[in-house]
Amino acid sequence: MGPHRAYRLWRGAGLQLPRRRPPRRVAAARPRPLPAARPNQVRAYDFVHDACASGQKLKCLTVIDEFTRECLAIDVTGSIRSARVIEVLSRLLSEHGAPACLRSDNGPEFVNHAILSWLTDAKIDTALIDPGKPWQDGADESFNGKFRDECLSMEWFRNRTEARVLIEIWRRRYNEVRPHSSLSYRTPAEFRRHHESTQKGAILRVTSGPKFPGQVTATISLPARMWAANARRTSIAWSVPRASMTSTRTCTCGMCSSASPSIPSTASTSCCRGTSPQS
């Protein structure tokens, strides 16, 4: 049937073409999803559901760093309310510091009054995606897909306790062993260390508490540009008592020389036991 005959039949039946809709245009004033430009700037969190072999339901809260793709936590339980979400976020706040903003969907656990009040008190902005547009949270959705394909679909959980153990093992393997194609085939932990090592200036962190009074234990990370041979992160750890940072002299009191042979030179008029030595 030709187009002219189709036109005559269309006119004879009184048919009408649907009104052509104009193309949808994106408003320029609408805020766009904030991309991450450095570690610990934008975190994303979401829920992944599964079940054990015994029929127990699993609800997993996943929290990732969008820049390094590092999974910071996977909280596994049967039911997660806003109080549990705040507990997990508070723990990450104490371990990794506060991010600039948190990205999530518009689920009831993420937009209730308790979570929004906690974020306001912690001075953390929210970056909620538009309803029905999960691609705006692409980093977390990609992680959730890998989490389901490589862990939940491959493991057989008999109960929630076993699920927590196996999921934590997988999380550490994801951060420290599994390479990521978008990170130049580095692991998320390796990419974070490489990024920190290439930043301007050295980064000094206390790695552990003092083992005895006056001890200093720290780690200094030097920028990779200081090393012409490689660009990997170089760490120097030392443990030096404060007293050994100054010149020392030997105590001659005769009572404590065997227990403490050297003391700081600043205590020139006192014995290591706190009393003046007898001449």
Secondary structure by P-SEA (a helix, b strand, c coil): ccaaaaaaaaaaaccccccccccbbbbccccccccccccccbbbbbcccccccccbbbbbbbbbcccccccccccccccccaaaaaaaaaaaaaacccccccccccccccccaaaaaaaaaaccccccccccccccaaaaaaaaaaaaaccccccccccaaaaaaaaaaaaaaaaccbbbcccccccaaaaaaaaaaaccbbbbbbccccccccccccccccccccccccccbbbbbbbbbcccccbbbbbcccccccccccccccccccccccccccc
